[in-house]
Amino acid sequence: NYVSDWWLKFVYLRGRSPLMINSNYYGIGEGSMEWVPTDNQVARAASMIYQFTKVKQALDRETLPPHVLRDIVPICMDQYHHVFSLTRIPGRDTDTLRKWDQAESRHIAVLYRGVWYRVHMFSAEGKPLSLYQIQSILQGIVDARAHATGPERSPGLHPPAKRVTSLPDLDDLQTRAATPDPLPPP
């Protein structure tokens, strides 16, 4: 698409409106999600994560069928590479993107009650975790934090409000983002 680069730079990376409601991906595919209604938040999260691992596998194997308009015209799917193995690093005027090798990026980062966890989604053989395994790991994180003592760590840097551009600790954040510490496993 001829506006993709412009959109990424001027709307997405320079935009300072709330990220959660204006920029983030909430799901991929049309009707491909195997959704089972539940009021269990851990089960819902596990189900969505499981479906994302299936999409990642299809992208890695280049087997994801193209979206088509009116069953005739294929739509450019180049933006799918922004869904996985990528992070957005805040900047004062313009944010930057940091991309990891998709073949090596085989984990998700889970933020729960102010603590980040690294959760590996694939076995050493490249096989994705089952829905049950993902739900068990997430439930373990929830249970562990339920019994934690002491204050929780601070919430995310960018709340669901208009983003600020003059953060006093932004330079420190950018330095740490350039050389990230590994996340602890659950």
Secondary structure as UniProt FT lines:
FT   TURN            2..3
FT   HELIX           4..6
FT   HELIX           7..13
FT   HELIX           19..22
FT   HELIX           41..61
FT   STRAND          68..69
FT   TURN            70..72
FT   STRAND          73..74
FT   HELIX           78..82
FT   STRAND          86..89
FT   STRAND          96..99
FT   TURN            102..104
FT   STRAND          107..112
FT   TURN            113..114
FT   STRAND          115..120
FT   TURN            124..125
FT   HELIX           131..146
FT   TURN            168..169
FT   HELIX           170..178
//
